Amino acid sequence: MHLVGVASILVNARQPTAVIAAGLLHSAYLGRGRKGSRINRIHRMQIAEPLGQKVEEIIYAYSNRNWSVHDFRDLGDNPPLTTDDRQLYLIKLADIHEEFLDAGYLYQPGKKLLRDEDTNKSWLQDVGKRISTLGYESWAQEFQLAVDSNKGNILDAIRGKASSSCIQAAGLSDSHLKNRLIRWLARVEFSF
């Protein structure tokens, strides 16, 4: 399951509990208008009440971020990333990495950030570099291994030749599954 995989990568990177919880629910606002005030305030409260304001704010900021390949190219640390920006990057990097652990990118060939929209070329080497520049050398190596083990399939996905089918949990819609995760997390003891 993609969401659990993203959270697991963040656990491996020893991130704070709030970042791990936000990683687990990083796509909670997808399909709900996503941008700014169009995300229903009631929906935001449904996440903030059981999980806390900090987790909800991270998810909200992640959902409102317009990611592009330029976020990963030649960044250096000039200017240095704020703590909040760094957390968003780590969630995005874990999201991308998880797609290559189970070849999930094959089921979403049009997924943003799999390819450079301008050149239609892979930019995955930039992701590995970004993980490394953030201080996670072993994570960067694991990411490269996942990418290397999928090299043949990646070209098909970049060219849009991969399957466009989507795998879902049997009998559960995405929103139903997310709501169950939120309820489950509400019963778990967190200290944010």
Number of C-alpha atoms within 10 A of each C-alpha: 11 14 19 16 19 27 25 17 21 25 16 10 16 11 16 13 16 22 25 25 27 27 31 25 24 26 19 25 21 14 10 11 13 19 15 11 8 9 18 13 9 9 12 17 14 15 22 18 11 18 24 17 16 15 22 24 17 23 27 21 17 24 21 16 11 9 14 14 18 12 14 21 14 11 15 13 9 7 7 10 14 9 9 13 13 13 22 22 20 22 25 19 21 23 22 19 25 24 20 21 18 14 18 16 22 23 16 19 21 17 13 12 20 22 22 16 13 7 8 11 13 18 17 21 14 17 22 22 20 23 21 15 14 15 11 14 15 12 18 22 15 14 23 19 13 18 21 12 13 15 11 10 15 24 15 14 23 22 14 15 14 18 13 14 10 9 10 11 9 6 8 11 11 15 14 11 15 18 16 13 16 20 15 11 17 16 10 10 8 13 9 13
